[in-house]
Amino acid sequence: MIKIRNLTKKYKDKVILENISMNLNDPSKIYSLMGESGSGKTTVFNILFGLDKDYQGIYQIFGKEASSLTNVEWAILREKYIRMVFQDYKLLSNFTVYENICLSGEYLENEIDLVLTELDILEFKYRHVSELSGGQKQRVAIARAVIADPRILLLDEPTGNLDGMTSEKLMNYLNKLRNKGILIFIITHDSAISELSDVVFELKEKKITSLGMGNTMNAKEEIEINTNNSGKKQINRYVLTNLMQTKKKLFYLAIPIIIILTIFILGFSAYRANSTLALKKAFRGIGDQIILLDTQKITEKQIRNFNKKGIQSSFDGTRIGFSDEDVEKVSAIKNVEKVYLSLGDVYSNYDKDSNTLNVVYPSSNFSDSIKKYENFGNKIDSLSFDFVKNYVPKELMTAYNKENIELLSGEFPSDKTNEVVIPDIYVLLKNNNEDFNTIIGKKIFLKVKDKNNNDKHVGYTVSGVYNTNYKNSLDTTYSIYTSYFQEDFLPSYLTQESYDFYKKVMTVNEPTQNFNKNIIKDFDSYKHAVGTANTEMIVKVSKPNYLSEVSKELQKIYPYYHLVSQEDLKNGELASIYFYLVKILIVGSMGIALITGSLIAFLNKGYINNRSKELAVLYSLGFRKKDITLIITIENSVLFFIYFVLACMLAYTANKLWFSKTANFQLFMNIFEPFNLGVIFLLLLIMLSISISWGLMGVKQRNLKKYLNE
């Protein structure tokens, strides 16, 4: 069964075993190896058990060269043919006696009971190993080994901790095993054991000598190692039992991990909201039928071209504002429904009659409906309201809602009327309730100033109420939106002062002057370039699917201008910016996930180390690398899923109690959006992979000997 010839073992330059030879081939014999402590007996067992392959010489087991056996073949041998009883037991201390034995293979309960009875430990069947004495643990280790009915049984100092069971009783039991055809090899200091052995070897001065040998018989040596015939491992049972038995320790480990994951969830959600989502939100008000052009917003490509040529201009060298001819030209493009001109980013803070509003209410005038939303992070001293003119005609508001105004009730004001859209907070202030429907169609009287700065009260009809998210955050200033009306800024442009200003700006250097010569050549050229004085063109196409086609035609007419639309957000310059932000988000998040995963693995270092020792014990029982990998994967997956759920609950609570009531509430509004959770979960898989990899590092084959010899 076992044949050793001229085997030498070195550790660096130190010789541990030198040209030892030994035959263990008679299952009718009990073999023992005597030797002083530190003489190398354990090294011999490590070699016999396949834990140490770094040697010179011949070691054959069951007729096969041991050094040529794969890890999988060794796993089969340790599972079915060769078992070892370690001096310090190598039991799973968190498990019961019964679980320690049944997890080592597929055994019937009556088979386990029989072995426990023979070793006089049946009464401890459901006791945890940690509750047993040293001698009881020793007998459990023997029971776990012999239950497999192996061909070879290795015992390292089996009588070292026996209590209640004498060496003679142990040998009587081993004799029964010997009679079953099990070859028994014992390392011992106990002379009583050696005297009761059939064959005794002594390890002394790095060599093995035989002290006595009776008649031996040669057993059939060769066996067929079928790597596809491994017994079913009780992996799920092991994982579940281990998690239940270590739940207290896991609870304490979970606290910092859950806090870290919660911070990660909140941080990722906030960063995503502040980058990619912020860009999308900025263009949410631009409908899928709208294309925007601005005479002062040129493409990045043209800016780079200007920089190369030394041109310092935000115009295209042709126009300052769009003309009526521009409107006619664009309107003639196929599938263009309508063209509007506006003042671009210029906002007007008055109504159609040039009345302005600036009313302030101190906190002492706040209604109870407002006061109930005031808290430590959401407290203001006053509320003020001003006018803002509706940016575009009412008919265009559904397609181009530039300010992303969300109506809670009613509609936008009709053009050139005294209709207004008021903030919901104004309703709370004046009506002391949150019923936003009853005020629609009602008149409110506001103290305004006319264009001569005189005070007067004017009645306005409420056409709609818009959302301010006052429940999350209170601001000090809110806008009341007045109706749209066309303004004429052309006279202010057609002055000598204005012409001189643009002429100065457009002649800062020679390349700029040459580029803008058609604008500033003379006043008539300047007047033609000013056009209607409206710097923004809003193009509405008849159907969303015509957006790309019309955009291409517009780009031909206005090659310098940056066209802003949903098409631009998908395929244009904005898409490049968006995907750059997405790239930063992904790379940054993956980096943080790697760091977080490593930090979690570091926090679990002690637990992982203990788990590695347990898993090394499973290796000694014939568990393969794939079994260990599966155990670590299932265990970590279960734990990380629990951590993730608890971290989500903690993030929800933190958002509900705190973040949702701060000025930054919008950063956390999308935490539980399915896509956001999905991305976070994928990042969690990166952390999980790190944790699994870290766990597997501890139970590599090269670490097995280390853990089993500690």
NORSULRA-V46301 format. One record per residue. N is the residue number from 1. PSI is psi in whole degrees, -180 to 180 (none if undefined). OMEGA is omega in whole degrees, -180 to 180 (none if undefined). Layout:
BEGIN
N,PSI,OMEGA / N,PSI,OMEGA
END
This chain:
BEGIN
1,-49,178 / 2,128,178 / 3,126,178 / 4,130,180 / 5,123,173 / 6,48,-178 / 7,130,178 / 8,136,179 / 9,127,178 / 10,149,170 / 11,105,-169 / 12,-119,-179 / 13,-1,-176 / 14,128,178 / 15,124,179 / 16,-48,177 / 17,139,-175 / 18,111,175 / 19,49,179 / 20,149,177 / 21,145,-176 / 22,140,175 / 23,129,173 / 24,93,-172 / 25,11,-178 / 26,105,-180 / 27,-6,178 / 28,2,-178 / 29,153,169 / 30,121,-179 / 31,146,175 / 32,153,179 / 33,118,179 / 34,155,178 / 35,153,180 / 36,161,177 / 37,132,-180 / 38,6,-178 / 39,-14,179 / 40,11,-178 / 41,-44,-179 / 42,-34,177 / 43,-40,177 / 44,-46,-180 / 45,-39,178 / 46,-39,178 / 47,-46,-180 / 48,-34,-175 / 49,3,176 / 50,15,180 / 51,-21,-178 / 52,114,-179 / 53,6,-177 / 54,81,-179 / 55,167,175 / 56,144,-180 / 57,-166,-175 / 58,128,171 / 59,114,179 / 60,138,177 / 61,127,-176 / 62,38,176 / 63,7,-179 / 64,144,178 / 65,118,-173 / 66,-37,-176 / 67,-19,-179 / 68,-7,-180 / 69,140,178 / 70,168,177 / 71,-37,179 / 72,-42,179 / 73,-39,176 / 74,-36,178 / 75,-41,177 / 76,-43,179 / 77,-46,-178 / 78,-26,179 / 79,-42,-169 / 80,-30,-166 / 81,-29,-177 / 82,121,179 / 83,154,-176 / 84,138,173 / 85,112,-177 / 86,155,-179 / 87,-38,179 / 88,27,167 / 89,-48,-176 / 90,51,176 / 91,162,176 / 92,101,-169 / 93,-23,-180 / 94,-2,-176 / 95,162,177 / 96,170,177 / 97,-47,-179 / 98,-45,-179 / 99,-37,178 / 100,-37,-177 / 101,-46,-175 / 102,-25,178 / 103,-13,-178 / 104,-3,179 / 105,-171,178 / 106,103,-177 / 107,144,175 / 108,153,-177 / 109,-36,180 / 110,-29,175 / 111,-42,179 / 112,-44,180 / 113,-39,-179 / 114,-46,180 / 115,-42,180 / 116,-36,179 / 117,-45,-179 / 118,-29,179 / 119,7,175 / 120,41,178 / 121,21,-180 / 122,-34,-178 / 123,-17,-179 / 124,13,-173 / 125,-44,-176 / 126,17,176 / 127,146,175 / 128,144,-178 / 129,-35,-179 / 130,-17,-178 / 131,-4,-174 / 132,160,174 / 133,170,180 / 134,-44,-180 / 135,-39,179 / 136,-40,177 / 137,-40,180 / 138,-42,-180 / 139,-34,175 / 140,-41,179 / 141,-40,177 / 142,-43,180 / 143,-43,180 / 144,-34,-179 / 145,-45,-172 / 146,-19,-180 / 147,-26,-179 / 148,-8,-177 / 149,57,-175 / 150,167,174 / 151,-31,-179 / 152,136,177 / 153,119,178 / 154,131,-180 / 155,123,180 / 156,107,-180 / 157,60,-175 / 158,-19,-178 / 159,7,-175 / 160,-31,-176 / 161,17,-177 / 162,135,172 / 163,134,-179 / 164,2,179 / 165,113,-175 / 166,166,177 / 167,-38,-179 / 168,-42,179 / 169,-41,179 / 170,-44,-179 / 171,-35,176 / 172,-41,179 / 173,-42,179 / 174,-33,176 / 175,-39,177 / 176,-41,180 / 177,-41,178 / 178,-39,180 / 179,-19,176 / 180,-1,179 / 181,20,178 / 182,123,176 / 183,127,-175 / 184,129,179 / 185,124,-172 / 186,134,165 / 187,131,-176 / 188,152,167 / 189,-12,-172 / 190,112,180 / 191,-29,179 / 192,-38,179 / 193,-45,-179 / 194,-35,180 / 195,-29,-180 / 196,-4,179 / 197,156,178 / 198,-38,-179 / 199,128,-178 / 200,128,173 / 201,153,176 / 202,132,176 / 203,114,-176 / 204,132,179 / 205,45,173 / 206,4,-178 / 207,155,178 / 208,131,175 / 209,153,179 / 210,127,180 / 211,-13,-180 / 212,141,-177 / 213,126,178 / 214,-169,177 / 215,136,-179 / 216,155,175 / 217,148,180 / 218,117,178 / 219,160,175 / 220,123,-171 / 221,-44,-169 / 222,142,172 / 223,158,177 / 224,117,-180 / 225,104,-179 / 226,106,-177 / 227,-11,178 / 228,5,-175 / 229,37,178 / 230,141,179 / 231,155,180 / 232,125,180 / 233,140,-178 / 234,66,-173 / 235,-48,-178 / 236,-40,179 / 237,-41,179 / 238,-47,-178 / 239,-48,-179 / 240,-46,-179 / 241,-43,-179 / 242,-42,179 / 243,-40,-180 / 244,-39,-177 / 245,-25,-178 / 246,19,-174 / 247,-34,180 / 248,-46,179 / 249,-41,179 / 250,-33,179 / 251,-47,-180 / 252,-36,176 / 253,-32,-175 / 254,-30,-175 / 255,-57,179 / 256,-33,-179 / 257,-44,180 / 258,-40,178 / 259,-44,179 / 260,-45,180 / 261,-37,178 / 262,-46,178 / 263,-40,179 / 264,-45,-180 / 265,-48,-180 / 266,-43,-178 / 267,-45,179 / 268,-46,-178 / 269,-42,-180 / 270,-44,-179 / 271,-42,179 / 272,-43,180 / 273,-33,-176 / 274,-10,-178 / 275,-86,-175 / 276,-43,-179 / 277,-34,179 / 278,-40,178 / 279,-44,179 / 280,-42,-179 / 281,-37,-179 / 282,-27,-178 / 283,11,180 / 284,-31,-179 / 285,-12,178 / 286,109,-176 / 287,171,-177 / 288,11,174 / 289,8,-172 / 290,138,172 / 291,130,-179 / 292,137,173 / 293,142,178 / 294,133,-176 / 295,-14,-180 / 296,13,179 / 297,99,-178 / 298,167,-174 / 299,158,177 / 300,-35,179 / 301,-44,-180 / 302,-34,177 / 303,-44,178 / 304,-38,179 / 305,-42,177 / 306,-45,-178 / 307,-39,178 / 308,-36,-177 / 309,-4,180 / 310,17,-179 / 311,128,178 / 312,88,-176 / 313,144,174 / 314,7,179 / 315,172,-176 / 316,7,180 / 317,3,-178 / 318,-43,-173 / 319,154,171 / 320,-40,176 / 321,166,178 / 322,147,-179 / 323,172,175 / 324,-32,177 / 325,-37,177 / 326,-42,-180 / 327,-44,-180 / 328,-42,-178 / 329,-45,-179 / 330,-37,180 / 331,-26,-179 / 332,-11,179 / 333,137,-180 / 334,136,177 / 335,11,170 / 336,123,-177 / 337,-46,-178 / 338,153,179 / 339,132,179 / 340,148,173 / 341,144,179 / 342,178,-176 / 343,14,178 / 344,-126,-176 / 345,15,178 / 346,126,179 / 347,141,178 / 348,131,-177 / 349,47,178 / 350,169,179 / 351,-171,-175 / 352,-21,180 / 353,13,179 / 354,23,175 / 355,139,178 / 356,157,-177 / 357,134,172 / 358,81,-177 / 359,138,-176 / 360,133,177 / 361,118,177 / 362,162,-177 / 363,-24,178 / 364,-20,179 / 365,2,-179 / 366,141,176 / 367,166,178 / 368,-31,180 / 369,-30,177 / 370,-42,-176 / 371,-32,-177 / 372,-16,178 / 373,2,176 / 374,134,176 / 375,-173,-175 / 376,-41,-178 / 377,6,-175 / 378,60,-175 / 379,134,179 / 380,160,-178 / 381,-21,-177 / 382,165,175 / 383,132,177 / 384,152,-178 / 385,141,176 / 386,168,179 / 387,145,167 / 388,125,-179 / 389,138,175 / 390,134,-168 / 391,-39,-177 / 392,166,177 / 393,155,-178 / 394,-39,-177 / 395,-19,-178 / 396,-11,-172 / 397,-35,-179 / 398,-28,-179 / 399,-29,-178 / 400,88,179 / 401,80,-170 / 402,-40,-176 / 403,5,-178 / 404,46,180 / 405,123,-179 / 406,110,-180 / 407,131,175 / 408,-28,177 / 409,159,178 / 410,-155,-177 / 411,175,180 / 412,157,-177 / 413,144,172 / 414,150,-176 / 415,144,174 / 416,41,178 / 417,177,175 / 418,27,175 / 419,148,-180 / 420,156,169 / 421,124,-176 / 422,155,177 / 423,151,-180 / 424,-30,-179 / 425,-27,178 / 426,-37,178 / 427,-43,178 / 428,-39,-178 / 429,-44,-174 / 430,-38,-175 / 431,-11,179 / 432,35,174 / 433,173,-177 / 434,29,175 / 435,103,-173 / 436,2,-179 / 437,-35,-174 / 438,-22,-178 / 439,-13,-179 / 440,131,-179 / 441,-9,180 / 442,158,178 / 443,140,171 / 444,143,-179 / 445,125,-176 / 446,141,176 / 447,112,-175 / 448,173,173 / 449,133,179 / 450,-177,-176 / 451,-14,176 / 452,10,178 / 453,27,176 / 454,141,178 / 455,143,173 / 456,160,178 / 457,128,-178 / 458,138,178 / 459,134,179 / 460,139,178 / 461,129,-180 / 462,114,179 / 463,-22,-178 / 464,163,176 / 465,130,-178 / 466,158,-174 / 467,133,177 / 468,-1,-177 / 469,40,-179 / 470,-25,180 / 471,-27,180 / 472,-42,-175 / 473,134,177 / 474,130,174 / 475,168,180 / 476,-22,-176 / 477,134,178 / 478,153,-179 / 479,143,168 / 480,119,-174 / 481,122,178 / 482,173,-175 / 483,158,179 / 484,143,171 / 485,148,-177 / 486,131,177 / 487,149,-179 / 488,106,179 / 489,4,-176 / 490,-43,180 / 491,-36,-179 / 492,-22,177 / 493,-36,-173 / 494,58,176 / 495,158,179 / 496,-37,180 / 497,-43,180 / 498,-43,178 / 499,-44,180 / 500,-37,179 / 501,-50,-179 / 502,-34,179 / 503,-40,179 / 504,-44,-179 / 505,-36,-173 / 506,11,178 / 507,33,-178 / 508,-25,174 / 509,172,-174 / 510,-45,178 / 511,-39,179 / 512,-41,180 / 513,-44,179 / 514,-38,-179 / 515,-37,-175 / 516,15,-174 / 517,-31,-180 / 518,-15,178 / 519,-41,-169 / 520,8,-177 / 521,-45,176 / 522,177,-175 / 523,-36,179 / 524,-39,177 / 525,-41,178 / 526,-44,-180 / 527,-41,179 / 528,-38,-180 / 529,-31,179 / 530,-34,179 / 531,-124,179 / 532,-4,-176 / 533,0,175 / 534,122,-174 / 535,-10,-178 / 536,138,174 / 537,130,178 / 538,115,-178 / 539,125,177 / 540,122,178 / 541,161,-174 / 542,-33,179 / 543,149,-178 / 544,-34,-177 / 545,-6,176 / 546,-1,-174 / 547,-47,-178 / 548,-43,-179 / 549,-46,-180 / 550,-37,179 / 551,-41,180 / 552,-40,179 / 553,-41,178 / 554,-38,-179 / 555,-29,176 / 556,-40,-179 / 557,-40,-177 / 558,75,-175 / 559,-20,-178 / 560,-22,-169 / 561,144,175 / 562,116,180 / 563,120,-179 / 564,124,180 / 565,177,175 / 566,-28,175 / 567,-39,178 / 568,-37,180 / 569,-23,-180 / 570,-42,-171 / 571,-4,-175 / 572,-153,-179 / 573,-38,179 / 574,-32,178 / 575,-39,178 / 576,-43,178 / 577,-44,-178 / 578,-47,-178 / 579,-28,174 / 580,-43,177 / 581,-39,178 / 582,-42,179 / 583,-46,178 / 584,-42,-180 / 585,-46,-177 / 586,-51,-178 / 587,-46,180 / 588,-43,-179 / 589,-40,178 / 590,-39,177 / 591,-45,179 / 592,-37,178 / 593,-40,178 / 594,-44,179 / 595,-44,-180 / 596,-44,178 / 597,-41,178 / 598,-39,179 / 599,-43,178 / 600,-43,178 / 601,-38,178 / 602,-42,178 / 603,-30,-180 / 604,8,-172 / 605,-49,-179 / 606,-44,180 / 607,-43,180 / 608,-39,180 / 609,-45,177 / 610,-39,179 / 611,-37,180 / 612,-38,178 / 613,-42,178 / 614,-45,-178 / 615,-31,174 / 616,-36,176 / 617,-41,178 / 618,-37,174 / 619,-43,-177 / 620,-16,179 / 621,6,176 / 622,8,176 / 623,136,-179 / 624,173,178 / 625,-40,-179 / 626,-32,177 / 627,-44,180 / 628,-42,178 / 629,-43,180 / 630,-41,179 / 631,-50,-178 / 632,-40,-180 / 633,-49,-180 / 634,-46,-177 / 635,-49,-180 / 636,-37,179 / 637,-45,179 / 638,-48,-179 / 639,-45,-179 / 640,-35,177 / 641,-44,177 / 642,-45,178 / 643,-43,-178 / 644,-46,180 / 645,-46,-180 / 646,-38,178 / 647,-39,176 / 648,-41,178 / 649,-41,179 / 650,-40,178 / 651,-41,178 / 652,-45,-180 / 653,-45,180 / 654,-40,179 / 655,-42,-178 / 656,-44,-174 / 657,-24,-173 / 658,-65,-170 / 659,-36,-179 / 660,-13,-178 / 661,13,179 / 662,171,-180 / 663,-19,-179 / 664,23,-175 / 665,-32,-177 / 666,-22,179 / 667,-21,-174 / 668,12,-178 / 669,-24,-174 / 670,18,-178 / 671,-46,-173 / 672,19,170 / 673,134,-176 / 674,-43,-179 / 675,-43,-179 / 676,-46,179 / 677,-36,179 / 678,-44,179 / 679,-44,179 / 680,-40,-180 / 681,-39,177 / 682,-40,177 / 683,-33,177 / 684,-33,178 / 685,-32,176 / 686,-45,178 / 687,-41,179 / 688,-42,179 / 689,-40,178 / 690,-44,-179 / 691,-42,179 / 692,-45,-180 / 693,-42,179 / 694,-42,179 / 695,-40,-180 / 696,-29,179 / 697,-34,-177 / 698,-17,-176 / 699,29,172 / 700,159,-176 / 701,-37,-178 / 702,-19,178 / 703,-10,-176 / 704,-48,-180 / 705,-42,-178 / 706,-49,-177 / 707,-37,-178 / 708,-15,179 / 709,-1,-180 / 710,none,none
END
